[in-house]
Amino acid sequence: MAGNSTAHKGTFSSVNVPFAFRDLVHARLCGVLLFCCALFIPAGAASQWLDDTTAEALTRKGIDHIYNLQFEEAVSEFNQVVAAHPDHPAGHFFLAAVEWWRILIDIENTSRDEGFIDLLDRVIELCDRRLDRDERDVAALFFKGGALGFQGRLHGNREDWIKAASSGRSALPIVQETYALAPENNDVLFGIGLYNYYAAVVPEKYPFVKPLMLFFPSGDKTKGVSQLRRAAEGARYADTEASYFLLQILYNFEKDYLPALRIAERLHKSYPNNPLFHRYVGRTLAALGRWDLAGVTFGEILRVSDSGKTGYGTVVEREACYYLGVVEMQEGNLDSALACFYRCDELSRGIGSGFGPGYMSMANLKIGMIYDLQGKRELALRQYEKVLGMEDYQSSHELAKQYSRNPYDRS
């Protein structure tokens, strides 16, 4: 959310800007907390326990393909790992990681869920066989924790909190054991750092989570950030995932936008096909008030969305339209801003209610504000009434009531 004030008269830049990253919004944070301890911890395991330099190279290439949304290329690399080591969980786990990113960039589509869970069940089965032979098999512990973490992540996105919690409770002791066995491993450090941060922050921001924390050890926010930085800088395979989560933490929770921008730019440069990294460049620029550059970035995003490129679908287009509307409003181009907000509203109506509903509320609020600036008071009042019938997002109801009493005026 770029700009966290309550949008006072005279400051477009302070007007709230919603973000649509599903894993980090409101109650979904429960799910993040329950399974974040295992999200990608296994990333370094392939080279360390397969003992195969060829498999190591294939794994690194495959991971890069995943982040650049080159899914078929990634599958080809990981299939070679599976063929060489069919009884090892590594290749199977990374094939599941491909499916996860296919789900993530089209999060409304549930058609891949069952296949994704089946892949993870296969990973867990292979791990259990190894653990039956040796309960301290580090590779098996790593990949089983990661598979449970991915299952929890999916269940959290689908708002099945019972299953998410079950996966989290099952994963945590596995993660703790692997950390005890390999405390200096930066890939392992990623998962521990993620847990430390969210276990400390989420209960503070969302008190209703506190009863759940009776089942989990306490976190350490400062330590968590430090561990994530180490993982982002030094992990062999989880460096990108650690960087991505650090970016989200800096942007969404710490409001430390400049270092967030640097991470976003680096990730976008490394993986130019990834819309999530691209969007964070625009978001952080907007949060820093660099509206000209934010406009350029979201203009690029909109053009790519119009081309139908993988990952740049309706959800991405809606976000780009919203931010471009704010940019046009900043520059006083009210008719252009209206067109952007109308398009944002139109796209919002075709997207599931659980996927960033704040965009609809905020876009309609902005439309009312523009009508006030244009002297169309009756139309503005209709808009504010519409906003009051929508989800209350970042004080949208309070602002709609305020501008219903007194017309919006930016002077």
Secondary structure, 3 states (H helix, E strand, C coil): CCCCCCCCCCCHHHCCCCCCCHHHCCCHHHHHHHHHHHCCHHHHHHHHHHCCHHHHHHHHHHHHHHHCCCHHHHHHHHHHHHHHCCCCHHHHHHHHHHHHHHHHCCCCCCCCHHHHHHHHHHHHHHHHHHHHHCCCCHHHHHHHHHHHHHHHHHHHHCCCHHHHHHHHHHHHHHHHHHHHHCCCCHHHHHHHHHHHHHHHHHHHHCHHHHHHHHHCCCCCHHHHHHHHHHHHHHCCCCHHHHHHHHHHHHHHCCCCHHHHHHHHHHHHHHCCCCHHHHHHHHHHHHHCCCHHHHHHHHHHHHHHHHHCCCCCCHHHHHHHHHHHHHHHHHCCCHHHHHHHHHHHHHHHCCCCCCCCCHHHHHHHHHHHHHHHHCCCHHHHHHHHHHHHCCCCCCCHHHHHHHHHHCCCCCC
